[in-house]
């Protein structure tokens, strides 16, 4: 395990060992925090679009012009 991210790796391992109902409680508490919830949504969107091909901004503007 690399030093960078080691604490996160330990935390994730501990989370995975929790019973399902405890994991659900933990995640529910995280989602109650507006900032954390927004960060998770941003991460999920970025991950889902990681393989998308880019396009020039000019083309984007042409497609979304009113």
C-alpha positions as CSV (number, residue, x, y, z in Angstrom):
1,X,0.0,0.0,0.0
2,X,1.3,3.4,-1.0
3,X,1.5,6.1,1.7
4,X,-0.7,8.4,-0.4
5,X,-4.2,7.2,0.1
6,X,-3.3,4.6,2.8
7,X,-5.8,6.0,5.3
8,X,-8.5,6.0,2.7
9,X,-7.7,2.4,1.8
10,X,-7.9,1.3,5.5
11,X,-11.1,3.2,5.9
12,X,-12.7,1.6,2.8
13,X,-11.6,-1.9,4.1
14,X,-13.2,-1.2,7.5
15,X,-16.4,0.1,5.8
16,X,-16.6,-3.1,3.7
17,X,-16.4,-5.2,6.8
18,X,-19.5,-3.5,8.4
19,X,-22.8,-5.4,8.2
20,X,-25.0,-4.1,5.4
21,X,-27.4,-2.3,7.7
22,X,-24.4,-0.4,9.3
23,X,-23.1,0.5,5.8
24,X,-26.6,1.9,5.0
25,X,-26.7,4.0,8.2
26,X,-23.2,5.3,7.5
27,X,-24.0,6.3,3.9
28,X,-27.3,7.8,4.9
29,X,-25.4,10.1,7.4
30,X,-23.0,11.1,4.6
31,X,-25.9,11.9,2.3
32,X,-27.5,14.2,4.9
33,X,-24.4,16.5,4.6
34,X,-25.2,18.7,1.6
35,X,-21.5,19.4,0.7
36,X,-20.6,15.7,0.8
37,X,-23.7,14.8,-1.2
38,X,-22.8,17.3,-3.9
39,X,-19.2,16.0,-4.0
40,X,-20.4,12.4,-4.4
41,X,-22.8,13.4,-7.2
42,X,-19.9,15.3,-9.0
43,X,-17.6,12.3,-8.6
44,X,-20.3,9.9,-9.9
45,X,-21.0,12.2,-13.0
46,X,-17.2,12.5,-13.7
47,X,-16.8,8.7,-13.5
48,X,-19.7,8.0,-15.7
49,X,-18.4,10.4,-18.4
50,X,-14.7,9.4,-18.1
51,X,-14.8,7.5,-21.4
52,X,-16.8,10.2,-23.3
53,X,-15.1,11.8,-26.2
54,X,-14.6,15.5,-26.0
55,X,-15.8,18.1,-28.6
56,X,-14.7,21.6,-29.4
57,X,-16.5,24.2,-27.3
58,X,-17.7,26.0,-30.4
59,X,-19.5,22.8,-31.5
60,X,-21.1,22.5,-28.1
61,X,-22.4,26.1,-28.3
62,X,-23.8,25.5,-31.8
63,X,-25.7,22.4,-30.5
64,X,-27.1,24.2,-27.5
65,X,-28.0,27.5,-29.0
66,X,-31.6,28.6,-28.4
